[in-house]
């Protein structure tokens, strides 16, 4: 193989790798900062107050079988999305406060709140 062909091949490879390198993108992938609350226990008829936001009614963890009247626990967990940080959680049922807690949530964390 002559020196001229070898130089041509090396030059071609150099140009090829130079062009391929231009498509390389660097960066950092950062997920959205979010955390979740998971309410367990007796959630039926409960209202939750988070910080100074409007209250929201919790979805029940049980449903009633229409034929037998038996209460059956739901398989699906219901998570409520919240921003990470410090939050005051108050849960009331029939006007009575059953939970009053301050929680510190990190990004990507699911915090369980047990309701008596």
C-alpha positions in Angstrom: 0.0 0.0 0.0 1.5 3.3 -1.0 2.0 6.2 1.4 -0.5 8.3 -0.6 -3.3 5.8 -0.1 -2.5 5.4 3.6 -2.5 9.2 4.0 -5.8 9.4 2.2 -7.4 6.7 4.4 -6.1 8.4 7.6 -7.4 11.8 6.4 -10.8 10.2 5.5 -11.1 8.6 9.0 -10.1 11.9 10.6 -12.8 13.8 8.8 -15.3 11.0 9.6 -14.6 11.1 13.3 -14.6 14.9 13.3 -18.1 15.0 11.7 -19.4 12.3 14.1 -18.1 14.3 17.1 -20.1 17.4 16.1 -23.3 15.5 16.9 -22.2 14.8 20.4 -24.3 16.7 23.0 -23.4 17.0 26.6 -25.7 18.0 29.4 -27.3 17.0 32.6 -30.7 15.4 32.8 -32.5 16.7 35.9 -35.9 15.3 36.8 -38.7 17.5 38.0 -38.6 18.1 41.7 -41.7 16.4 43.1 -42.7 14.3 46.1 -45.8 12.4 47.1 -48.1 11.9 50.1 -49.8 8.6 50.6 -52.7 8.5 53.0 -53.5 5.1 54.6 -55.8 3.9 57.3 -59.4 5.3 57.7 -59.5 7.8 54.9 -63.3 7.7 54.4 -64.9 11.1 54.8 -61.6 12.8 55.6 -60.5 16.2 54.5 -56.8 17.1 54.2 -55.4 20.6 54.6 -51.9 21.1 53.2 -50.2 24.3 54.3 -52.6 27.2 53.4 -54.2 25.5 50.4 -57.9 24.7 50.1 -59.0 21.4 51.7 -59.4 18.3 49.5 -61.4 15.2 50.2 -59.4 12.1 50.4 -60.3 9.1 48.2 -61.2 6.1 50.2 -58.9 3.1 50.5 -62.0 0.7 50.5 -65.0 0.1 48.3 -68.2 -1.7 49.2 -69.3 -4.8 47.3 -72.8 -4.1 46.1 -74.0 -7.7 46.5 -72.6 -8.6 49.9 -72.0 -5.2 51.5 -68.5 -6.2 52.4 -65.8 -3.6 52.4 -62.9 -4.5 50.2 -59.5 -2.8 50.3 -58.4 -1.2 47.0 -55.2 -2.6 45.5 -54.1 0.7 43.9 -52.3 3.2 46.0 -53.4 6.8 45.6 -50.5 9.3 45.7 -50.9 13.1 46.0 -48.2 15.1 44.2 -46.5 17.8 46.2 -43.4 20.0 45.9 -40.5 18.9 48.1 -39.9 20.9 51.3 -41.6 21.4 54.6 -45.4 21.1 54.8 -48.0 21.2 57.5 -50.6 18.3 57.0 -53.9 18.5 58.9 -56.5 15.8 58.4 -60.1 16.4 59.7 -63.0 14.0 59.8 -66.5 15.4 60.7 -64.9 18.6 61.9 -62.5 16.8 64.3 -58.8 17.1 63.7 -57.3 13.5 63.6 -53.8 14.3 62.2 -51.7 17.4 62.6 -48.2 16.9 61.5 -45.2 18.8 59.9 -43.4 16.7 57.3 -40.2 17.3 55.4 -40.3 15.9 51.9 -37.3 15.3 49.7 -37.4 15.1 45.9 -38.8 11.7 44.7 -39.9 10.7 48.2 -43.3 9.1 49.0 -44.4 9.8 52.6 -47.1 7.7 54.2 -49.5 9.4 56.5 -51.5 7.0 58.7 -55.0 8.2 59.5 -56.5 6.6 62.7 
